[in-house]
Amino acid sequence: MNDKSDDKPRKNRQPLSLHVPQPKCRPGDRPDFSALHIPLAGQQRRPDIGVSAHEIRDLSETIIRVLDDHHKAVGPWNPKLDADTLRRALKHMILTRALDDRMFKAQRQGKTSFYMKCTGEEATCIGQAYALERDDMCFPSYRQQGILIARGYPLLDMMCQVYSNARDPMRGRQLPCMYSAREYGMFTISGNLATQFPQAVGWAMASAYKGDDRIASAWIGEGATAEGDFHSALTFAAVYRAPVILNIVNNQWAISTFAGIAGGDEATFADRGLGYGLASLRVDGNDFLAVYAVSQWAAARARANHGATVIEHFTYRAEGHSTSDDPARYRPADEGRAWPLGDPIARLKDHLIALKEWSQEKHHAAEKEAVEQVAAANKEAEAIGTLKAGEKPNLKTMFEDVYKDQPWNIRRQRQETGV
């Protein structure tokens, strides 16, 4: 360490530099997705559910697509769903978007503190909800409200939670739009990034340990793959072959940082599953049929005890991260409209029209019906209360649901509050 030779200048050595990924476009730039390779629909092979992870490495690099540019369902991944199912799914996506729009306006009016929209990502959760069984347990992040809508959860209950009023199922204890509905197969949403993954893997392991036949599914954003919980979950899922689907919703942006900050420029997010020996697929997240097909494949693989599947949903976050975010500060204002994979609602609509099972008139009528349904539920929710006014959860509820038998100090605190 004290050798005088250490003091000599080092020659012919290049200074080190740090690579900081940069997004392709900034505010004011023209949106540019020319670097993306979007494969033709129908060209991706569909393997047997028992295949090993490394035999299907190509499916973590490409993008599995079913709907082509002519709105036709093509290729081996075409799930060949009947028209009634497609119409029902389309209406659920329309209803989800209508709910988001109404609740966003409510936040701007000061009727709630916070909201997060899933505009442009509706297929990533509704497509999978259709492929799962009703009693399979979902561990969503904060942009999968479509699961509840697809499973028939009351809009009124969702709105009452957003408003934190007296009918709020969470009794004012959760952030708005972080739902919990065990009877509808939705585990309590956690605001902490990536916690859903180890929770879902643990639940799936318990289901297998008990000899049950229910599987679990979880969703996180691509930015959350940088969290330690993501890697812990994949380790357990691989070692114990947990019957779980692990969804990564790559919507290109994690709050104000683009996917490259989470490593998206180095490899696909689906590739990360391969390092753990997990089957990994990359799917067009704006193609309802493709999302349904890969989800059906992953669910069948889990039920056959072949283990977990990682699915990267390649999509785009059309709106801000939340009502607290202004995306115009870090990306081109019209970038969402330039997204090459389009809008999931418009694509399913065009597919049904191509099948002669839908029309523009029916679509406008469905949108109108959804807006009216949301407005009616919202009127009822606001009559109960909002953040501004109305009836709030009873104070006594803050002492409930923690202990089966309340200890003396909690009973005394309740008595002191007079409730």
Beta strands, then each sheet from edge to edge (+ up, - down):
strand 1: 137-139
strand 2: 216-221
strand 3: 244-250
strand 4: 253-254
strand 5: 257-258
strand 6: 279-284
strand 7: 309-314
sheet 1: 1+ 2+ 3+ 7+ 6+
sheet 2: 4+ 5-
end
